Amino acid sequence: MEKKSKIFVAGHRGLVGSAIVRKLQQEGYNNLILRTREELDLTNFNAVSEFFKKEKSEYVFLAAAKVGGILANSTKKAEFIYENLQIQNNVIHNAYLNNVKKLLFLGSSCIYPKMCPQPIKEEYLLSGYLEPTNDAYAIAKIAGLIMCRSYNEQYGANFISAMPTNLYGYNDNFDLNSSHVLPALIRKFHEAKVENKKEVIVWGTGSPLREFLFVDDLADALLFLMNNYNENIHINVGTGEDISIKDLAFLIKEVVGFNGQITFDTSKPDGTPRKLLDVSRINKLGWKAKTSLKDGIKLTYEWYLKNKT
């Protein structure tokens, strides 16, 4: 991409989209096309069609999606599959119709089977059953990456797909009803600290292993891929390291400065036992994550303190 290229960042106010915008602006890309949900409903085909015809974007980062944690994913499956399929279909198809030079589609590590061999290689896609609590979201994301692959094969498009691991950072969602585990724990420990509570309850046994990537590291990887990756297979983006939910809880407790106890509610679901991405493909291309988990949590907590309502 040239610095003056017209770049559409779909979902620019979200966790990933806002990080992409920060990174692009830092690197001198100043011809960004941004639309709020109120300005452009990506689930509306006609609206998306008119937008692409008018703006003539050269590059697209497709970071817009309906996302949530285990509670939202398991209780709002219809919304997750419908809205994500609509957004993807509309943006990818109109990118093709309007000769976009390159599109980057954002997937999720939940596309892989629940009982996948670890670490998870890109080739393990569709090799087993999905985690039931988020299968609707996962199937939508799988459809998106196969759609990109199909448009490349049939139409000669250059649509690539990146599969990030669990993300956290600035602009994260701290709503306890819809957030992912890391921001939810930051909020839980902070509120317990402020209210002088004696314990914080954490869902599950604490035994599942998870990998976490600071979102600004992801944005760095996505710009790297947009400029350096053109293969017709999705690519994993992560740190290559994981941590148990139990150890994560104690790490966040330390960063926040909560002095009480941690209690694990074993009546609540754990989800997938382990989810560690094999990131050797992107590492071999020359990209590696830079931010340690503890440093990333500190930065995220500082952002939360400044921006919480």
Residue frames relative to the residue before (quaternion, step in Angstrom):
aa qw qx qy qz dx dy dz
M 1.0000 0.0000 0.0000 0.0000 0.00 0.00 0.00
E 0.3392 -0.7055 0.5803 0.2245 3.54 -1.05 0.75
K 0.6547 -0.5456 0.3506 0.3883 3.57 -1.17 0.58
K 0.7306 0.4178 -0.2358 0.4859 3.60 1.10 -0.67
S 0.3883 0.7375 -0.4767 0.2794 3.63 1.25 0.03
K 0.4421 -0.6678 0.5256 0.2871 3.59 -1.12 0.69
I 0.0285 -0.8271 0.5578 -0.0621 3.56 -0.46 1.26
F 0.1795 -0.7741 0.6015 0.0827 3.57 -0.73 1.12
V 0.1044 -0.7624 0.6371 0.0438 3.57 -0.76 1.11
A 0.1801 -0.7947 0.5750 0.0736 3.57 -0.33 1.29
G 0.7932 0.2099 -0.1922 0.5383 3.57 -0.70 1.10
H 0.2124 0.8510 -0.4636 0.1254 3.58 1.13 0.66
R 0.6681 0.4935 -0.3234 0.4533 3.62 1.17 -0.23
G 0.5622 0.6197 -0.3758 0.3983 3.57 1.29 -0.14
L 0.7596 -0.3674 0.2803 0.4576 3.54 -1.34 -0.02
V 0.7508 0.3840 -0.2143 0.4929 3.59 0.73 -1.08
G 0.6701 0.5270 -0.3105 0.4204 3.58 0.83 -0.97
S 0.6672 0.4933 -0.3125 0.4624 3.59 0.92 -0.83
A 0.6278 0.5191 -0.3325 0.4751 3.60 1.10 -0.65
I 0.6208 0.5306 -0.3377 0.4679 3.61 1.05 -0.76
V 0.6530 0.5090 -0.3118 0.4661 3.58 0.93 -0.91
R 0.6308 0.5299 -0.3336 0.4583 3.62 0.92 -0.85
K 0.6866 0.4945 -0.2813 0.4527 3.56 0.87 -1.02
L 0.6591 0.5107 -0.3140 0.4541 3.59 0.88 -0.92
Q 0.6724 0.4928 -0.2980 0.4650 3.58 0.92 -0.90
Q 0.6203 0.5408 -0.3372 0.4573 3.59 1.03 -0.76
E 0.7333 0.4264 -0.2204 0.4815 3.57 1.04 -0.85
G 0.6154 -0.6178 0.3254 0.3656 3.59 1.26 0.19
Y 0.4563 0.6279 -0.4864 0.4011 3.58 1.21 0.40
N 0.0068 -0.8668 0.4958 -0.0524 3.58 -0.28 1.25
N 0.6196 0.5195 -0.3609 0.4647 3.61 1.25 0.20
L 0.1810 0.8229 -0.5095 0.1744 3.54 0.75 1.15
I 0.2270 -0.7433 0.6157 0.1298 3.55 -1.06 0.85
L 0.0230 0.8148 -0.5720 0.0916 3.56 -0.54 1.22
R 0.0065 0.7893 -0.6135 0.0224 3.57 -1.00 0.85
T 0.3847 -0.6890 0.5602 0.2518 3.56 -0.99 0.83
R 0.6739 -0.4797 0.3661 0.4263 3.57 -1.28 0.21
E 0.6345 0.5318 -0.3237 0.4582 3.57 1.11 -0.70
E 0.6891 0.4796 -0.2690 0.4719 3.58 1.08 -0.73
L 0.8020 0.0255 0.0180 0.5965 3.58 1.09 -0.70
D 0.1983 -0.7765 0.5921 0.0845 3.56 -0.54 1.25
L 0.2875 -0.8105 0.4887 0.1467 3.57 -0.23 1.28
T 0.6005 0.5397 -0.3732 0.4569 3.61 1.23 -0.13
N 0.6335 0.5158 -0.3129 0.4845 3.59 1.32 -0.19
F 0.3823 -0.7685 0.4625 0.2222 3.59 -0.32 1.27
N 0.6734 0.5120 -0.3106 0.4335 3.59 0.83 -0.92
A 0.6476 0.5153 -0.3151 0.4645 3.57 1.00 -0.84
V 0.6652 0.4937 -0.2995 0.4734 3.58 0.96 -0.88
S 0.6243 0.5504 -0.3268 0.4478 3.57 1.02 -0.82
E 0.6766 0.4844 -0.2873 0.4744 3.59 0.88 -0.95
F 0.6265 0.5501 -0.3280 0.4442 3.56 1.02 -0.83
F 0.6976 0.4701 -0.2840 0.4601 3.61 0.80 -0.97
K 0.6325 0.5302 -0.3342 0.4552 3.58 1.00 -0.79
K 0.7056 0.4765 -0.2595 0.4558 3.56 0.96 -0.91
E 0.7716 0.4156 -0.2085 0.4341 3.59 0.75 -1.06
K 0.1563 -0.8282 0.5216 0.1326 3.60 1.15 -0.62
S 0.0401 0.8247 -0.5573 0.0881 3.55 0.75 1.11
E 0.3520 -0.7305 0.5459 0.2111 3.57 -1.10 0.72
Y 0.7904 0.1106 -0.0344 0.6015 3.57 1.08 -0.76
V 0.1258 -0.7952 0.5917 0.0415 3.56 -1.11 0.75
F 0.1311 -0.7185 0.6773 0.0888 3.53 -1.06 0.90
L 0.1531 -0.8141 0.5564 0.0653 3.60 -0.41 1.21
A 0.1072 0.8171 -0.5472 0.1462 3.54 0.12 1.39
A 0.4908 0.6534 -0.4369 0.3758 3.60 1.28 0.04
A 0.2459 0.7529 -0.5799 0.1908 3.58 -0.88 0.95
K 0.4065 -0.6255 0.5852 0.3180 3.52 -1.31 0.28
V 0.0327 0.8277 -0.5543 0.0810 3.58 -0.52 1.18
G 0.1193 0.7915 -0.5950 0.0727 3.55 -1.27 0.37
G 0.5901 -0.5788 0.4315 0.3613 3.55 -1.31 0.09
I 0.8075 -0.3097 0.1987 0.4610 3.55 -1.33 -0.23
L 0.6467 0.5205 -0.3303 0.4491 3.62 1.01 -0.75
A 0.6960 0.4672 -0.2778 0.4692 3.58 0.80 -1.01
N 0.6588 0.5340 -0.3060 0.4326 3.57 0.96 -0.90
S 0.7379 0.4310 -0.2339 0.4637 3.57 0.99 -0.81
T 0.7413 0.4043 -0.2306 0.4837 3.62 1.17 -0.41
K 0.7632 0.2950 -0.1755 0.5475 3.61 1.24 -0.29
K 0.0861 0.8614 -0.4960 0.0685 3.55 1.03 0.87
A 0.6395 0.5405 -0.3376 0.4300 3.58 0.93 -0.85
E 0.6616 0.4974 -0.3031 0.4723 3.59 0.94 -0.89
F 0.6649 0.5270 -0.3101 0.4290 3.57 0.92 -0.89
I 0.7142 0.4268 -0.2821 0.4777 3.60 0.85 -0.85
Y 0.6632 0.5194 -0.3189 0.4342 3.61 0.91 -0.84
E 0.7289 0.4493 -0.2650 0.4434 3.59 0.64 -1.10
N 0.6749 0.4919 -0.3111 0.4537 3.59 0.93 -0.81
L 0.6344 0.5109 -0.3355 0.4733 3.60 1.00 -0.73
Q 0.6465 0.5301 -0.3188 0.4466 3.58 0.95 -0.87
I 0.6628 0.5103 -0.3015 0.4576 3.57 0.86 -1.00
Q 0.6878 0.4940 -0.2797 0.4523 3.57 0.80 -1.05
N 0.6676 0.5125 -0.3066 0.4446 3.57 0.80 -1.02
N 0.6944 0.4951 -0.2790 0.4414 3.56 0.84 -0.98
V 0.7141 0.4515 -0.2691 0.4623 3.58 0.82 -0.97
I 0.6842 0.4844 -0.3037 0.4528 3.61 0.80 -0.96
H 0.6824 0.4896 -0.3043 0.4494 3.60 0.84 -0.93
N 0.6946 0.4572 -0.2854 0.4765 3.60 0.92 -0.83
A 0.5627 0.5575 -0.3916 0.4681 3.59 1.16 -0.42
Y 0.6504 0.5001 -0.3033 0.4846 3.58 1.03 -0.82
L 0.6776 0.5085 -0.3029 0.4364 3.61 0.82 -0.98
N 0.7733 0.3508 -0.1719 0.4994 3.58 1.07 -0.71
N 0.5277 -0.7110 0.3687 0.2830 3.55 1.22 0.67
V 0.1307 0.7806 -0.5879 0.1671 3.57 0.89 0.97
K 0.4938 -0.6925 0.4417 0.2854 3.60 -0.85 0.98
K 0.7988 -0.1089 0.1069 0.5819 3.56 0.96 -0.85
L 0.1026 -0.7747 0.6230 0.0351 3.55 -1.06 0.85
L 0.1524 -0.7613 0.6229 0.0961 3.54 -1.09 0.79
F 0.1801 -0.7925 0.5798 0.0573 3.56 -0.64 1.21
L 0.2809 -0.7660 0.5600 0.1438 3.54 -0.94 0.96
G 0.1355 -0.7876 0.5976 0.0646 3.54 -0.72 1.06
S 0.3788 -0.6854 0.5597 0.2712 3.54 -1.12 -0.74
S 0.5661 -0.6211 0.4193 0.3435 3.57 -1.10 0.66
C 0.5613 0.6137 -0.3954 0.3897 3.62 1.21 -0.26
I 0.4733 0.6672 -0.4456 0.3638 3.61 1.27 0.03
Y 0.6463 0.5499 -0.3217 0.4200 3.58 1.17 -0.49
P 0.6460 -0.5393 0.3642 0.3989 3.61 -1.15 0.53
K 0.6293 -0.5688 0.3867 0.3618 3.55 -1.17 0.70
M 0.7930 0.2706 -0.1295 0.5303 3.58 0.83 -0.98
C 0.1457 0.8355 -0.5117 0.1373 3.56 0.98 0.89
P 0.5234 -0.5694 0.5086 0.3784 3.62 -1.14 0.52
Q 0.2646 -0.7823 0.5505 0.1220 3.57 -1.08 0.77
P 0.5373 -0.2319 -0.8074 0.0754 1.62 -1.90 1.60
I 0.5633 -0.6569 0.4102 0.2880 3.55 -1.21 0.68
K 0.2360 -0.7657 0.5868 0.1172 3.55 -0.70 1.13
E 0.6507 -0.5257 0.3842 0.3908 3.57 -1.21 0.53
E 0.6533 0.5566 -0.3051 0.4128 3.58 1.05 -0.79
Y 0.5937 0.6028 -0.3646 0.3889 3.63 1.21 -0.29
L 0.3939 0.7260 -0.4783 0.2983 3.60 1.26 -0.05
L 0.8595 0.0915 -0.1040 0.4919 3.58 -1.04 0.93
S 0.4730 0.6751 -0.4430 0.3523 3.58 1.12 0.62
G 0.8051 0.0812 -0.0532 0.5851 3.62 1.27 0.07
Y 0.7078 -0.4596 0.3362 0.4180 3.55 -1.37 -0.03
L 0.4648 -0.6787 0.5043 0.2627 3.55 -1.16 0.74
E 0.5922 -0.5115 0.4719 0.4062 3.55 -1.35 0.21
P 0.4589 -0.7377 0.4180 0.2656 3.64 -0.54 1.14
T 0.6452 0.5549 -0.3465 0.3947 3.63 1.00 -0.68
N 0.8097 0.1799 -0.1240 0.5446 3.63 1.10 -0.42
D 0.2543 0.8078 -0.5035 0.1710 3.59 1.12 0.57
A 0.6133 0.5565 -0.3638 0.4264 3.63 1.02 -0.66
Y 0.6624 0.4855 -0.2883 0.4924 3.58 0.94 -0.92
A 0.6600 0.5255 -0.3079 0.4398 3.57 0.90 -0.94
I 0.6655 0.5024 -0.3099 0.4569 3.59 0.92 -0.89
A 0.6108 0.5328 -0.3517 0.4683 3.60 1.05 -0.68
K 0.6811 0.4863 -0.2872 0.4660 3.59 0.91 -0.91
I 0.6150 0.5290 -0.3421 0.4743 3.60 1.04 -0.74
A 0.6335 0.5316 -0.3242 0.4593 3.57 0.99 -0.85
G 0.6464 0.5407 -0.3170 0.4352 3.58 1.00 -0.82
L 0.7098 0.4440 -0.2834 0.4676 3.57 0.83 -0.91
I 0.6425 0.4938 -0.3332 0.4821 3.60 1.08 -0.63
M 0.5853 0.5525 -0.3653 0.4677 3.58 1.15 -0.57
C 0.6453 0.5076 -0.3191 0.4735 3.61 0.92 -0.87
R 0.6564 0.5136 -0.3043 0.4613 3.57 0.91 -0.93
S 0.6734 0.5117 -0.2917 0.4468 3.58 0.94 -0.92
Y 0.6587 0.4975 -0.3097 0.4719 3.60 0.99 -0.79
N 0.6011 0.5382 -0.3528 0.4738 3.57 1.14 -0.59
E 0.7064 0.4815 -0.2627 0.4473 3.55 0.85 -1.04
Q 0.7565 0.4034 -0.2194 0.4657 3.58 0.86 -0.95
Y 0.8194 0.2703 -0.1046 0.4945 3.57 0.90 -0.94
G 0.4712 -0.6879 0.4429 0.3297 3.60 1.21 -0.10
A 0.3095 0.7529 -0.5154 0.2677 3.57 1.15 0.61
N 0.2867 -0.7120 0.6000 0.2255 3.57 -1.32 0.15
F 0.2047 0.7700 -0.5582 0.2315 3.54 0.35 1.35
I 0.0731 -0.8172 0.5717 0.0095 3.59 -0.52 1.16
S 0.2433 -0.7723 0.5739 0.1220 3.57 -1.23 0.52
A 0.1261 -0.7768 0.6145 0.0562 3.55 -0.96 0.95
M 0.1957 -0.7841 0.5826 0.0859 3.58 -0.95 0.93
P 0.1239 -0.8175 0.5585 0.0661 3.61 -0.09 1.21
T 0.4949 -0.6073 0.5298 0.3251 3.52 -1.29 0.45
N 0.7583 -0.3286 0.2591 0.5000 3.62 -1.24 -0.29
L 0.2031 -0.8168 0.5370 0.0566 3.55 -0.77 1.11
Y 0.0456 0.7677 -0.6391 0.0105 3.55 -1.27 0.45
G 0.3893 0.7358 -0.5083 0.2205 3.57 -1.24 0.27
Y 0.8044 -0.2338 0.1994 0.5084 3.55 -1.27 -0.48
N 0.8254 0.1985 -0.1835 0.4957 3.58 -1.10 0.79
D 0.3270 0.7523 -0.5097 0.2594 3.58 1.17 0.45
N 0.4842 -0.6330 0.5208 0.3059 3.55 -1.34 0.29
F 0.1114 -0.8247 0.5541 0.0221 3.58 -0.57 1.18
D 0.3770 0.7145 -0.4900 0.3273 3.59 1.25 0.38
L 0.4186 -0.7541 0.4457 0.2397 3.59 -0.52 1.15
N 0.6526 0.5186 -0.3208 0.4496 3.61 1.19 -0.37
S 0.8190 0.2265 -0.1010 0.5175 3.60 1.13 -0.44
S 0.5552 0.6487 -0.3847 0.3507 3.60 1.23 -0.08
H 0.5349 -0.5788 0.5012 0.3573 3.52 -1.36 0.19
V 0.7448 -0.4800 0.2416 0.3956 3.53 -1.28 0.43
L 0.6935 0.5045 -0.3192 0.4033 3.63 0.76 -0.90
P 0.7033 0.4207 -0.2995 0.4885 3.66 0.73 -0.85
A 0.5956 0.5598 -0.3667 0.4443 3.59 1.10 -0.65
L 0.6766 0.4840 -0.2957 0.4696 3.60 0.95 -0.83
I 0.5905 0.5517 -0.3708 0.4577 3.60 1.05 -0.69
R 0.6918 0.4702 -0.2853 0.4678 3.57 0.84 -0.95
K 0.6439 0.5345 -0.3255 0.4401 3.60 0.92 -0.89
F 0.6995 0.4598 -0.2761 0.4722 3.58 0.85 -0.95
H 0.6329 0.5264 -0.3397 0.4548 3.60 0.99 -0.73
E 0.6898 0.4735 -0.2904 0.4643 3.59 0.83 -0.96
A 0.6321 0.5234 -0.3317 0.4653 3.58 1.06 -0.73
K 0.6286 0.5309 -0.3208 0.4691 3.56 1.09 -0.77
V 0.6788 0.4958 -0.2862 0.4600 3.59 0.86 -0.99
E 0.7482 0.3962 -0.2017 0.4924 3.58 0.99 -0.89
N 0.4084 -0.7426 0.4431 0.2922 3.60 1.32 0.12
K 0.2273 0.7832 -0.5422 0.2021 3.58 0.94 0.86
K 0.4842 -0.6915 0.4657 0.2654 3.54 -1.20 0.59
E 0.8120 0.0994 -0.0573 0.5723 3.59 1.20 -0.38
V 0.2103 -0.7083 0.6529 0.1666 3.51 -1.39 0.35
I 0.2719 -0.7661 0.5640 0.1449 3.55 -0.86 1.02
V 0.1297 -0.7854 0.6044 0.0314 3.57 -0.84 1.07
W 0.4999 -0.6742 0.4617 0.2872 3.57 -0.91 0.98
G 0.8279 0.2798 -0.1991 0.4434 3.54 -1.19 0.73
T 0.7004 -0.4862 0.3500 0.3880 3.54 -1.37 -0.18
G 0.4707 -0.6670 0.4481 0.3642 3.57 1.20 -0.47
S 0.5763 0.6470 -0.3542 0.3518 3.58 1.26 -0.19
P 0.5577 0.6109 -0.4285 0.3635 3.68 1.00 -0.52
L 0.3155 -0.7408 0.5686 0.1684 3.54 -1.12 0.77
R 0.0183 -0.8088 0.5868 -0.0342 3.54 -0.89 0.97
E 0.3117 -0.7135 0.6025 0.1751 3.53 -1.25 0.64
F 0.0937 -0.8119 0.5759 0.0209 3.60 -0.91 0.90
L 0.1215 -0.7919 0.5980 0.0226 3.54 -0.93 1.03
F 0.4306 -0.6817 0.5300 0.2625 3.58 -0.86 1.00
V 0.5245 -0.7081 0.3717 0.2922 3.56 -0.68 1.12
D 0.6247 0.5267 -0.3576 0.4522 3.61 1.08 -0.53
D 0.5806 0.5341 -0.3675 0.4926 3.59 1.22 -0.41
L 0.6213 0.5293 -0.3418 0.4658 3.59 1.02 -0.76
A 0.6500 0.5209 -0.3243 0.4484 3.60 0.87 -0.92
D 0.6169 0.5358 -0.3274 0.4745 3.56 1.06 -0.79
A 0.6662 0.5015 -0.2928 0.4680 3.59 0.98 -0.88
L 0.6662 0.5181 -0.3112 0.4369 3.59 0.93 -0.84
L 0.6343 0.4962 -0.3319 0.4913 3.58 1.02 -0.72
F 0.6141 0.5462 -0.3269 0.4665 3.56 1.06 -0.81
L 0.6892 0.4761 -0.2804 0.4688 3.60 0.89 -0.93
M 0.6224 0.5441 -0.3484 0.4418 3.58 0.97 -0.80
N 0.7456 0.4022 -0.2106 0.4878 3.57 1.06 -0.75
N 0.8136 0.3039 -0.1175 0.4815 3.60 1.16 -0.47
Y 0.7463 0.4009 -0.2148 0.4859 3.64 1.16 -0.26
N 0.0446 0.8205 -0.5658 0.0685 3.56 -0.79 1.06
E 0.4146 0.7292 -0.4632 0.2860 3.60 1.20 0.29
N 0.4577 -0.7046 0.4821 0.2481 3.55 -1.19 0.64
I 0.5813 0.4671 -0.4394 0.5008 3.54 0.87 1.05
H 0.5266 -0.6269 0.4609 0.3424 3.57 -1.00 0.79
I 0.2385 -0.7830 0.5623 0.1175 3.58 -1.19 0.52
N 0.4327 -0.7095 0.5025 0.2385 3.56 -0.93 0.96
V 0.0756 -0.7672 0.6347 0.0526 3.56 -1.16 0.70
G 0.3159 0.7354 -0.5468 0.2458 3.56 -0.63 1.13
T 0.6308 -0.5333 0.4081 0.3888 3.54 -1.32 -0.32
G 0.4029 -0.7096 0.4779 0.3252 3.57 1.17 -0.59
E 0.6932 0.3898 -0.2641 0.5457 3.60 1.32 0.19
D 0.1156 -0.7978 0.5864 0.0791 3.59 -1.08 0.67
I 0.2077 -0.7521 0.6182 0.0950 3.53 -1.39 0.26
S 0.4905 -0.6393 0.4885 0.3348 3.60 -1.07 0.63
I 0.6045 -0.5506 0.4261 0.3871 3.57 -1.20 0.53
K 0.6015 0.5622 -0.3497 0.4470 3.58 1.10 -0.70
D 0.7019 0.4492 -0.2755 0.4792 3.60 0.80 -0.98
L 0.5955 0.5529 -0.3547 0.4625 3.59 1.12 -0.67
A 0.6508 0.5230 -0.3154 0.4511 3.58 0.93 -0.93
F 0.6814 0.4747 -0.2964 0.4717 3.61 0.91 -0.85
L 0.6201 0.5335 -0.3396 0.4643 3.60 1.10 -0.66
I 0.6724 0.4755 -0.2965 0.4836 3.60 0.94 -0.87
K 0.5936 0.5635 -0.3512 0.4547 3.58 1.07 -0.75
E 0.6639 0.5066 -0.2888 0.4682 3.58 1.00 -0.91
V 0.6741 0.4995 -0.3000 0.4539 3.60 0.85 -0.98
V 0.6992 0.4673 -0.2653 0.4716 3.59 0.92 -0.94
G 0.3831 -0.7376 0.4750 0.2891 3.57 1.10 -0.68
F 0.3328 0.7259 -0.5193 0.3043 3.58 1.05 0.81
N 0.2603 -0.8181 0.5018 0.1052 3.57 -0.82 1.01
G 0.5591 0.6339 -0.3863 0.3693 3.61 1.23 -0.04
Q 0.6732 -0.4862 0.3867 0.4011 3.52 -1.36 -0.38
I 0.2975 -0.6958 0.6136 0.2257 3.54 -1.37 0.28
T 0.0772 -0.7868 0.6121 0.0168 3.57 -0.86 1.04
F 0.2550 -0.7742 0.5622 0.1395 3.57 -0.84 0.98
D 0.2758 -0.7640 0.5682 0.1320 3.57 -0.74 1.13
T 0.1876 -0.8451 0.4945 0.0780 3.56 0.02 1.32
S 0.5309 0.6054 -0.4231 0.4155 3.60 1.26 0.03
K 0.6424 0.5149 -0.3144 0.4727 3.58 1.26 -0.35
P 0.5814 -0.6340 0.3844 0.3349 3.61 -1.08 0.70
D 0.4167 -0.7002 0.5299 0.2353 3.54 -1.21 0.63
G 0.3411 -0.7140 0.5321 0.3012 3.58 1.07 -0.71
T 0.8074 -0.2442 0.1921 0.5015 3.57 -1.22 -0.48
P 0.5214 -0.6808 0.4135 0.3059 3.64 -0.83 0.96
R 0.7943 -0.0725 0.0741 0.5986 3.56 0.97 -0.85
K 0.0170 0.7938 -0.6068 0.0363 3.56 -1.04 0.74
L 0.1871 0.7695 -0.5770 0.1996 3.55 -0.02 1.37
L 0.3115 -0.7737 0.5234 0.1741 3.58 -0.67 1.06
D 0.3812 -0.6481 0.6053 0.2613 3.50 -1.22 0.66
V 0.0777 -0.8357 0.5437 0.0026 3.59 -0.43 1.21
S 0.2873 0.7938 -0.4963 0.2027 3.58 1.21 0.44
R 0.6074 0.5727 -0.3641 0.4129 3.61 1.07 -0.71
I 0.7211 0.4142 -0.2583 0.4917 3.62 0.80 -0.96
N 0.6019 0.5567 -0.3596 0.4455 3.61 1.10 -0.62
K 0.6558 0.5148 -0.3066 0.4592 3.58 1.00 -0.84
L 0.6263 0.5305 -0.3340 0.4635 3.59 1.16 -0.57
G 0.6217 -0.5784 0.3273 0.4144 3.58 1.24 -0.36
W 0.6459 0.5027 -0.3457 0.4588 3.60 1.21 0.29
K 0.0454 0.7744 -0.6304 0.0309 3.57 -1.08 0.82
A 0.5570 -0.5989 0.4589 0.3471 3.57 -1.17 0.63
K 0.3063 -0.7933 0.5096 0.1308 3.58 -1.05 0.80
T 0.7278 0.4697 -0.2410 0.4378 3.61 1.01 -0.82
S 0.3876 -0.7128 0.5330 0.2401 3.60 -0.75 1.03
L 0.6342 -0.5515 0.3769 0.3894 3.58 -1.17 0.54
K 0.6629 0.5042 -0.3203 0.4514 3.61 0.87 -0.87
D 0.6585 0.4978 -0.3103 0.4715 3.60 0.95 -0.87
G 0.6520 0.5252 -0.3080 0.4519 3.57 0.99 -0.85
I 0.6428 0.5109 -0.3157 0.4756 3.58 1.02 -0.82
K 0.6289 0.5323 -0.3337 0.4581 3.60 0.99 -0.80
L 0.6685 0.4957 -0.2960 0.4687 3.59 0.91 -0.94
T 0.6641 0.5066 -0.2984 0.4618 3.58 0.99 -0.86
Y 0.6483 0.5084 -0.3136 0.4722 3.60 1.01 -0.80
E 0.6254 0.5272 -0.3347 0.4680 3.60 1.02 -0.78
W 0.6473 0.5094 -0.3128 0.4730 3.58 1.01 -0.84
Y 0.6378 0.5358 -0.3188 0.4521 3.58 0.99 -0.87
L 0.6587 0.5193 -0.3136 0.4451 3.59 0.90 -0.90
K 0.6945 0.4753 -0.2713 0.4671 3.58 1.03 -0.78
N 0.8091 0.3460 -0.1218 0.4592 3.56 1.02 -0.80
K 0.4713 0.6799 -0.4559 0.3284 3.61 1.22 -0.13
T 0.3639 -0.7335 0.5325 0.2145 3.56 -1.08 0.77
